[in-house]
Amino acid sequence: MNLLGIDFEDWYHPELIRKHHNIKNKNPIIIGGIDKIIDWLRKNDTYATFFMVGELLTIKPELLDKILGQGHEIAFHTMHHTRLDAGGFKEKFQDELKEFDRLTSGKSKGFRAPTFSLNRNTVWAIDALLENNYQYDSSVVPAKSKMYGIEFADTKPYKISSRSIDKNDPDAKLIEYPLLTTKLLGKKLPAGGGFYLRFLPLKTTEKAISSYNKQNVPATLYIHSWELVPELMPKVPLPITDNFITYHNLKDAPRRMSQILQKFDFTSFARYGTA
């Protein structure tokens, strides 16, 4: 069994859009695709964990019932899709955790840092998660990329602490579910979703999942909400490289992930933990 997360955010949340645009009039569009996303999961006979940007629940509170009512899981992705290493965010994180707890009636037990920004400089977040009764994290990518990654981190689930972010800490209580990686031309690459789902040959991703499963290790994959409803994602002007990362093969993302779900068994983090 493997793990599927949906990073539920709106069109103005991705880092490469925020990097170039100071969007003041935020008009959420992607949240309108929630019914299509849930129907897509039903058609693929799959449960998922929705790593939710909290402010979207304040805009559309019924998102919570739509997600939980279909047997899926809600988890935290910060209130405004803020990187953990953003200036002054450490002081705000506790308040955001409590606000999300209020919005979800204590249903959230999992966390994913925006842009996988949990690293050796932001390990303080682990202690904050534990103080708020969180049970797991899924923010570590065991491969180095331009934007994120802890190259030599464990690839199988392990216990994580502020003392040990990349290797198992037997005394720790928080479980880390690292994202899928693969090797291409001798180089270790992220393969868990997002741009890499759209860029890598699908057979490469499938081979990586098979390799993990042969070792009895769950493959952890993710897809953004806006990749599941690409027709709702506005085309924002970006520099060439950032445009490529954000929009390359976007319309094909649902088909690619559907093919993976039809070939391998996936479930939510909560259901995996009780299996």
Contacts in CASP RR format, 6 or more apart in sequence:
PFRMAT RR
TARGET T0000
AUTHOR 0000-0000-0000
METHOD contacts of the structure
MODEL  1
MNLLGIDFEDWYHPELIRKHHNIKNKNPIIIGGIDKIIDWLRKNDTYATF
FMVGELLTIKPELLDKILGQGHEIAFHTMHHTRLDAGGFKEKFQDELKEF
DRLTSGKSKGFRAPTFSLNRNTVWAIDALLENNYQYDSSVVPAKSKMYGI
EFADTKPYKISSRSIDKNDPDAKLIEYPLLTTKLLGKKLPAGGGFYLRFL
PLKTTEKAISSYNKQNVPATLYIHSWELVPELMPKVPLPITDNFITYHNL
KDAPRRMSQILQKFDFTSFARYGTA
1 218 0 8 1.000
1 265 0 8 1.000
1 266 0 8 1.000
1 267 0 8 1.000
1 272 0 8 1.000
1 275 0 8 1.000
2 209 0 8 1.000
2 212 0 8 1.000
2 213 0 8 1.000
2 218 0 8 1.000
2 219 0 8 1.000
2 220 0 8 1.000
2 221 0 8 1.000
2 264 0 8 1.000
2 265 0 8 1.000
2 266 0 8 1.000
2 267 0 8 1.000
3 49 0 8 1.000
3 138 0 8 1.000
3 177 0 8 1.000
3 218 0 8 1.000
3 219 0 8 1.000
3 220 0 8 1.000
3 221 0 8 1.000
3 266 0 8 1.000
3 267 0 8 1.000
3 268 0 8 1.000
3 269 0 8 1.000
3 272 0 8 1.000
4 46 0 8 1.000
4 47 0 8 1.000
4 48 0 8 1.000
4 49 0 8 1.000
4 221 0 8 1.000
4 222 0 8 1.000
4 223 0 8 1.000
4 261 0 8 1.000
4 266 0 8 1.000
4 267 0 8 1.000
4 268 0 8 1.000
5 48 0 8 1.000
5 49 0 8 1.000
5 50 0 8 1.000
5 51 0 8 1.000
5 112 0 8 1.000
5 138 0 8 1.000
5 220 0 8 1.000
5 221 0 8 1.000
5 222 0 8 1.000
5 223 0 8 1.000
5 268 0 8 1.000
5 269 0 8 1.000
6 37 0 8 1.000
6 48 0 8 1.000
6 49 0 8 1.000
6 50 0 8 1.000
6 51 0 8 1.000
6 222 0 8 1.000
6 223 0 8 1.000
6 224 0 8 1.000
6 225 0 8 1.000
6 228 0 8 1.000
7 51 0 8 1.000
7 77 0 8 1.000
7 112 0 8 1.000
7 222 0 8 1.000
7 223 0 8 1.000
7 224 0 8 1.000
7 225 0 8 1.000
8 50 0 8 1.000
8 51 0 8 1.000
8 52 0 8 1.000
8 53 0 8 1.000
8 56 0 8 1.000
8 63 0 8 1.000
8 77 0 8 1.000
8 225 0 8 1.000
9 30 0 8 1.000
9 53 0 8 1.000
9 56 0 8 1.000
9 77 0 8 1.000
9 81 0 8 1.000
9 224 0 8 1.000
9 225 0 8 1.000
9 226 0 8 1.000
10 26 0 8 1.000
10 28 0 8 1.000
10 29 0 8 1.000
10 30 0 8 1.000
10 31 0 8 1.000
10 53 0 8 1.000
10 56 0 8 1.000
10 225 0 8 1.000
10 226 0 8 1.000
11 17 0 8 1.000
11 28 0 8 1.000
11 29 0 8 1.000
11 30 0 8 1.000
11 226 0 8 1.000
11 232 0 8 1.000
11 233 0 8 1.000
11 234 0 8 1.000
11 236 0 8 1.000
12 18 0 8 1.000
12 21 0 8 1.000
12 23 0 8 1.000
12 26 0 8 1.000
12 28 0 8 1.000
13 53 0 8 1.000
13 80 0 8 1.000
13 81 0 8 1.000
13 114 0 8 1.000
14 81 0 8 1.000
14 224 0 8 1.000
14 226 0 8 1.000
14 246 0 8 1.000
15 81 0 8 1.000
15 83 0 8 1.000
15 114 0 8 1.000
15 115 0 8 1.000
15 147 0 8 1.000
16 238 0 8 1.000
16 242 0 8 1.000
16 245 0 8 1.000
16 246 0 8 1.000
17 23 0 8 1.000
17 236 0 8 1.000
17 238 0 8 1.000
17 246 0 8 1.000
18 81 0 8 1.000
19 242 0 8 1.000
20 236 0 8 1.000
20 237 0 8 1.000
20 238 0 8 1.000
20 239 0 8 1.000
20 242 0 8 1.000
21 236 0 8 1.000
28 56 0 8 1.000
28 59 0 8 1.000
28 60 0 8 1.000
29 232 0 8 1.000
29 233 0 8 1.000
29 234 0 8 1.000
30 225 0 8 1.000
30 226 0 8 1.000
30 229 0 8 1.000
30 232 0 8 1.000
30 233 0 8 1.000
31 56 0 8 1.000
31 59 0 8 1.000
31 60 0 8 1.000
31 63 0 8 1.000
32 60 0 8 1.000
32 229 0 8 1.000
32 232 0 8 1.000
33 225 0 8 1.000
33 228 0 8 1.000
33 229 0 8 1.000
33 232 0 8 1.000
34 60 0 8 1.000
34 63 0 8 1.000
34 66 0 8 1.000
34 67 0 8 1.000
35 66 0 8 1.000
36 228 0 8 1.000
36 229 0 8 1.000
37 225 0 8 1.000
37 228 0 8 1.000
37 229 0 8 1.000
38 66 0 8 1.000
38 67 0 8 1.000
38 70 0 8 1.000
38 72 0 8 1.000
40 228 0 8 1.000
40 254 0 8 1.000
40 258 0 8 1.000
41 47 0 8 1.000
41 48 0 8 1.000
41 70 0 8 1.000
41 72 0 8 1.000
42 70 0 8 1.000
43 258 0 8 1.000
44 258 0 8 1.000
44 261 0 8 1.000
44 262 0 8 1.000
45 261 0 8 1.000
46 261 0 8 1.000
46 266 0 8 1.000
46 267 0 8 1.000
47 71 0 8 1.000
47 72 0 8 1.000
47 73 0 8 1.000
47 266 0 8 1.000
47 267 0 8 1.000
47 268 0 8 1.000
47 271 0 8 1.000
48 72 0 8 1.000
48 73 0 8 1.000
48 266 0 8 1.000
48 267 0 8 1.000
48 268 0 8 1.000
49 72 0 8 1.000
49 73 0 8 1.000
49 74 0 8 1.000
49 75 0 8 1.000
49 110 0 8 1.000
49 268 0 8 1.000
49 269 0 8 1.000
49 270 0 8 1.000
50 67 0 8 1.000
50 72 0 8 1.000
50 73 0 8 1.000
50 74 0 8 1.000
50 75 0 8 1.000
51 75 0 8 1.000
51 76 0 8 1.000
51 77 0 8 1.000
51 110 0 8 1.000
51 111 0 8 1.000
51 112 0 8 1.000
51 138 0 8 1.000
51 222 0 8 1.000
52 63 0 8 1.000
52 67 0 8 1.000
52 74 0 8 1.000
52 75 0 8 1.000
52 76 0 8 1.000
52 77 0 8 1.000
52 100 0 8 1.000
53 77 0 8 1.000
53 78 0 8 1.000
53 79 0 8 1.000
53 80 0 8 1.000
53 81 0 8 1.000
54 76 0 8 1.000
54 77 0 8 1.000
54 78 0 8 1.000
54 79 0 8 1.000
54 80 0 8 1.000
54 99 0 8 1.000
54 100 0 8 1.000
54 103 0 8 1.000
55 79 0 8 1.000
55 80 0 8 1.000
56 63 0 8 1.000
57 63 0 8 1.000
57 64 0 8 1.000
57 100 0 8 1.000
57 103 0 8 1.000
57 104 0 8 1.000
58 103 0 8 1.000
61 103 0 8 1.000
64 74 0 8 1.000
64 103 0 8 1.000
64 104 0 8 1.000
64 107 0 8 1.000
67 73 0 8 1.000
67 74 0 8 1.000
68 74 0 8 1.000
68 107 0 8 1.000
71 268 0 8 1.000
72 268 0 8 1.000
73 268 0 8 1.000
73 269 0 8 1.000
73 270 0 8 1.000
73 271 0 8 1.000
74 104 0 8 1.000
74 107 0 8 1.000
74 108 0 8 1.000
75 108 0 8 1.000
75 109 0 8 1.000
75 110 0 8 1.000
75 111 0 8 1.000
75 112 0 8 1.000
75 269 0 8 1.000
76 97 0 8 1.000
76 100 0 8 1.000
76 108 0 8 1.000
76 110 0 8 1.000
76 111 0 8 1.000
76 112 0 8 1.000
76 134 0 8 1.000
77 111 0 8 1.000
77 112 0 8 1.000
77 114 0 8 1.000
78 93 0 8 1.000
78 96 0 8 1.000
78 113 0 8 1.000
78 114 0 8 1.000
79 96 0 8 1.000
79 99 0 8 1.000
79 100 0 8 1.000
81 114 0 8 1.000
82 89 0 8 1.000
82 92 0 8 1.000
82 114 0 8 1.000
83 89 0 8 1.000
83 113 0 8 1.000
83 114 0 8 1.000
83 115 0 8 1.000
83 117 0 8 1.000
84 90 0 8 1.000
84 93 0 8 1.000
84 113 0 8 1.000
84 114 0 8 1.000
84 117 0 8 1.000
84 118 0 8 1.000
84 119 0 8 1.000
84 122 0 8 1.000
84 125 0 8 1.000
85 117 0 8 1.000
85 119 0 8 1.000
85 121 0 8 1.000
85 122 0 8 1.000
90 122 0 8 1.000
90 124 0 8 1.000
90 125 0 8 1.000
93 124 0 8 1.000
93 125 0 8 1.000
93 128 0 8 1.000
94 128 0 8 1.000
94 131 0 8 1.000
94 132 0 8 1.000
97 128 0 8 1.000
97 129 0 8 1.000
97 132 0 8 1.000
97 134 0 8 1.000
98 132 0 8 1.000
100 108 0 8 1.000
101 108 0 8 1.000
101 132 0 8 1.000
108 134 0 8 1.000
109 133 0 8 1.000
109 134 0 8 1.000
109 135 0 8 1.000
109 136 0 8 1.000
109 270 0 8 1.000
110 129 0 8 1.000
110 134 0 8 1.000
110 135 0 8 1.000
110 136 0 8 1.000
110 137 0 8 1.000
110 138 0 8 1.000
110 269 0 8 1.000
111 125 0 8 1.000
111 129 0 8 1.000
111 134 0 8 1.000
111 136 0 8 1.000
111 137 0 8 1.000
111 138 0 8 1.000
111 139 0 8 1.000
112 137 0 8 1.000
112 138 0 8 1.000
112 139 0 8 1.000
112 222 0 8 1.000
113 122 0 8 1.000
113 125 0 8 1.000
113 137 0 8 1.000
113 139 0 8 1.000
115 147 0 8 1.000
115 148 0 8 1.000
116 139 0 8 1.000
116 140 0 8 1.000
116 141 0 8 1.000
116 147 0 8 1.000
116 148 0 8 1.000
116 149 0 8 1.000
116 179 0 8 1.000
117 139 0 8 1.000
117 148 0 8 1.000
118 125 0 8 1.000
118 126 0 8 1.000
118 137 0 8 1.000
118 139 0 8 1.000
118 140 0 8 1.000
118 165 0 8 1.000
119 148 0 8 1.000
119 149 0 8 1.000
119 150 0 8 1.000
119 165 0 8 1.000
120 150 0 8 1.000
120 165 0 8 1.000
123 161 0 8 1.000
123 162 0 8 1.000
123 163 0 8 1.000
123 165 0 8 1.000
124 162 0 8 1.000
126 137 0 8 1.000
126 160 0 8 1.000
126 161 0 8 1.000
126 162 0 8 1.000
126 165 0 8 1.000
126 174 0 8 1.000
127 162 0 8 1.000
129 137 0 8 1.000
129 174 0 8 1.000
130 173 0 8 1.000
130 174 0 8 1.000
134 174 0 8 1.000
135 174 0 8 1.000
135 175 0 8 1.000
136 174 0 8 1.000
136 175 0 8 1.000
136 176 0 8 1.000
136 177 0 8 1.000
136 269 0 8 1.000
137 160 0 8 1.000
137 174 0 8 1.000
137 175 0 8 1.000
137 176 0 8 1.000
137 177 0 8 1.000
138 176 0 8 1.000
138 177 0 8 1.000
138 178 0 8 1.000
138 179 0 8 1.000
138 220 0 8 1.000
138 222 0 8 1.000
138 269 0 8 1.000
139 176 0 8 1.000
140 149 0 8 1.000
140 150 0 8 1.000
140 153 0 8 1.000
140 160 0 8 1.000
140 165 0 8 1.000
140 166 0 8 1.000
140 176 0 8 1.000
140 178 0 8 1.000
140 179 0 8 1.000
141 148 0 8 1.000
141 149 0 8 1.000
141 150 0 8 1.000
141 153 0 8 1.000
141 178 0 8 1.000
141 179 0 8 1.000
141 181 0 8 1.000
141 190 0 8 1.000
141 192 0 8 1.000
142 149 0 8 1.000
142 150 0 8 1.000
142 151 0 8 1.000
142 152 0 8 1.000
142 153 0 8 1.000
142 154 0 8 1.000
142 155 0 8 1.000
142 166 0 8 1.000
142 178 0 8 1.000
142 179 0 8 1.000
142 181 0 8 1.000
142 188 0 8 1.000
143 149 0 8 1.000
143 151 0 8 1.000
143 181 0 8 1.000
143 188 0 8 1.000
143 189 0 8 1.000
143 190 0 8 1.000
144 150 0 8 1.000
144 151 0 8 1.000
144 188 0 8 1.000
145 189 0 8 1.000
145 190 0 8 1.000
149 190 0 8 1.000
150 165 0 8 1.000
150 166 0 8 1.000
151 188 0 8 1.000
152 166 0 8 1.000
153 165 0 8 1.000
153 166 0 8 1.000
153 167 0 8 1.000
153 178 0 8 1.000
154 166 0 8 1.000
154 167 0 8 1.000
154 168 0 8 1.000
154 176 0 8 1.000
154 178 0 8 1.000
155 178 0 8 1.000
155 181 0 8 1.000
155 212 0 8 1.000
155 217 0 8 1.000
156 178 0 8 1.000
156 215 0 8 1.000
156 217 0 8 1.000
157 175 0 8 1.000
157 176 0 8 1.000
157 177 0 8 1.000
157 178 0 8 1.000
157 217 0 8 1.000
157 218 0 8 1.000
158 167 0 8 1.000
158 168 0 8 1.000
158 169 0 8 1.000
158 175 0 8 1.000
158 176 0 8 1.000
158 178 0 8 1.000
159 168 0 8 1.000
159 169 0 8 1.000
159 170 0 8 1.000
159 171 0 8 1.000
159 172 0 8 1.000
159 173 0 8 1.000
159 174 0 8 1.000
159 175 0 8 1.000
159 176 0 8 1.000
160 169 0 8 1.000
160 172 0 8 1.000
160 174 0 8 1.000
160 175 0 8 1.000
160 176 0 8 1.000
161 169 0 8 1.000
161 171 0 8 1.000
161 172 0 8 1.000
161 174 0 8 1.000
163 169 0 8 1.000
163 172 0 8 1.000
164 172 0 8 1.000
177 218 0 8 1.000
177 220 0 8 1.000
177 269 0 8 1.000
178 220 0 8 1.000
179 190 0 8 1.000
179 191 0 8 1.000
179 192 0 8 1.000
179 193 0 8 1.000
179 220 0 8 1.000
179 221 0 8 1.000
179 222 0 8 1.000
180 190 0 8 1.000
180 191 0 8 1.000
180 192 0 8 1.000
180 193 0 8 1.000
180 205 0 8 1.000
180 208 0 8 1.000
180 209 0 8 1.000
180 212 0 8 1.000
180 219 0 8 1.000
180 220 0 8 1.000
180 221 0 8 1.000
181 188 0 8 1.000
181 189 0 8 1.000
181 190 0 8 1.000
181 191 0 8 1.000
181 192 0 8 1.000
181 208 0 8 1.000
182 188 0 8 1.000
182 189 0 8 1.000
182 191 0 8 1.000
182 200 0 8 1.000
182 204 0 8 1.000
182 205 0 8 1.000
182 207 0 8 1.000
182 208 0 8 1.000
182 211 0 8 1.000
183 189 0 8 1.000
184 200 0 8 1.000
184 204 0 8 1.000
189 196 0 8 1.000
189 200 0 8 1.000
190 196 0 8 1.000
191 197 0 8 1.000
191 200 0 8 1.000
191 204 0 8 1.000
191 205 0 8 1.000
191 208 0 8 1.000
192 205 0 8 1.000
192 219 0 8 1.000
192 220 0 8 1.000
192 221 0 8 1.000
192 222 0 8 1.000
193 205 0 8 1.000
193 221 0 8 1.000
193 222 0 8 1.000
193 223 0 8 1.000
194 222 0 8 1.000
194 223 0 8 1.000
194 224 0 8 1.000
194 227 0 8 1.000
194 253 0 8 1.000
195 245 0 8 1.000
195 246 0 8 1.000
195 248 0 8 1.000
196 205 0 8 1.000
197 205 0 8 1.000
197 221 0 8 1.000
197 223 0 8 1.000
197 227 0 8 1.000
197 253 0 8 1.000
197 256 0 8 1.000
197 257 0 8 1.000
198 227 0 8 1.000
198 248 0 8 1.000
198 249 0 8 1.000
198 250 0 8 1.000
198 252 0 8 1.000
198 253 0 8 1.000
198 256 0 8 1.000
199 248 0 8 1.000
199 249 0 8 1.000
202 256 0 8 1.000
202 259 0 8 1.000
202 260 0 8 1.000
205 256 0 8 1.000
205 260 0 8 1.000
206 260 0 8 1.000
206 263 0 8 1.000
206 264 0 8 1.000
208 219 0 8 1.000
209 219 0 8 1.000
209 221 0 8 1.000
209 260 0 8 1.000
209 264 0 8 1.000
212 218 0 8 1.000
212 219 0 8 1.000
213 219 0 8 1.000
213 264 0 8 1.000
218 272 0 8 1.000
219 264 0 8 1.000
221 257 0 8 1.000
221 260 0 8 1.000
221 266 0 8 1.000
223 253 0 8 1.000
223 257 0 8 1.000
226 232 0 8 1.000
226 233 0 8 1.000
227 233 0 8 1.000
227 250 0 8 1.000
227 253 0 8 1.000
227 254 0 8 1.000
227 257 0 8 1.000
228 253 0 8 1.000
228 254 0 8 1.000
228 257 0 8 1.000
230 250 0 8 1.000
230 251 0 8 1.000
230 253 0 8 1.000
230 254 0 8 1.000
231 251 0 8 1.000
233 250 0 8 1.000
235 247 0 8 1.000
236 246 0 8 1.000
237 243 0 8 1.000
238 246 0 8 1.000
260 266 0 8 1.000
267 275 0 8 1.000
END
